[in-house]
Amino acid sequence: MSHRTDALPKLTGIKNFIREMRYHEFSRQSVGIILVSIFCYFSPLEPIFPFQIESGYVIAIIGLMIRFIASGYVLKNKELSTTGPYSYVRHPLYTGNLILLIGLAIINGLWWSFFVGFLFAIFYYPTAIEYEDRKLKQLFPDDWPQWSSKTPALWPKISYQVSNRGLSFNEWSFSKSLKSNYEPVIFIYVLAWLILLSQR
């Protein structure tokens, strides 16, 4: 079902099915897109707690911007991205996803949105990170060890000092963003939902 598990120990039965689902990239992306629609569509018309909508929008847009910026630095399987957001964390796209998910759950405000978002995160992201790390280590054996040893997976170290090269946005590329999971399309899709919500 997923080539991502080829190098892992063999499993059978339900354990194998669950692992295959957790590693399946298209499933993760599809469920994520569906969750965006569900969280937004079923958002109550009136806020449940003070500053709910405002705080949710701010957090969601931060996550969306992290995704959009990070996608402009990566060219999948061609080069090891270590600048921009990748000088803070190894997987800024996933960081952006999680922040976006938190923001959408806050906008929704209902208990089930937080629960479903949490289940989605723990089901898909540990395996996604494991596979990406394993793949990058194989593709870039010379650069990977040093970069990965000082760069956290998802959340940056508070004390981490980023070099001038890492802070520079000169290397950001729209074409890379477009080639990396069609990020501008995802950006427009989520932004459209947020705009629709603001008009309710």
HUURGI-V383340 format. One record per backbone hydrogen bond with DSSP energy under -0.5 kcal/mol. NH is the residue of the N-H (numbers start at 0). CO is the residue of the C=O. If there is no record, write none. Layout:
BEGIN
nh co
NH CO
NH CO
END
This chain:
BEGIN
nh co
4 1
5 2
7 4
14 11
15 11
16 12
17 13
18 14
19 15
20 16
21 17
22 18
23 19
23 20
24 22
27 23
28 24
29 25
30 26
31 27
32 28
33 29
34 30
35 31
36 32
37 33
38 34
39 35
40 36
41 37
42 39
43 107
51 48
54 50
55 51
56 52
57 53
58 54
59 55
60 56
61 57
62 58
63 59
64 60
65 61
66 62
67 63
68 64
69 65
70 66
71 67
71 68
72 69
73 69
77 74
78 74
80 78
81 79
83 164
83 165
85 82
86 83
87 84
88 84
89 151
90 152
93 90
94 90
95 91
96 92
97 93
98 94
99 95
100 96
101 97
102 98
103 99
104 100
105 101
106 102
107 103
108 104
112 109
113 109
114 110
115 111
116 112
117 113
118 114
119 115
120 116
121 117
122 118
123 119
124 120
125 120
127 123
128 124
129 125
130 126
131 127
132 128
133 129
134 130
135 131
136 132
137 133
138 134
139 135
143 139
146 142
147 143
148 144
149 145
149 146
150 146
151 87
151 149
159 156
161 159
166 162
167 163
171 168
172 71
176 172
177 173
178 174
179 175
180 178
181 177
182 176
182 179
184 181
185 181
186 182
187 183
188 184
189 185
190 186
191 187
192 188
193 189
194 190
195 191
196 192
197 193
198 194
198 195
199 196
END
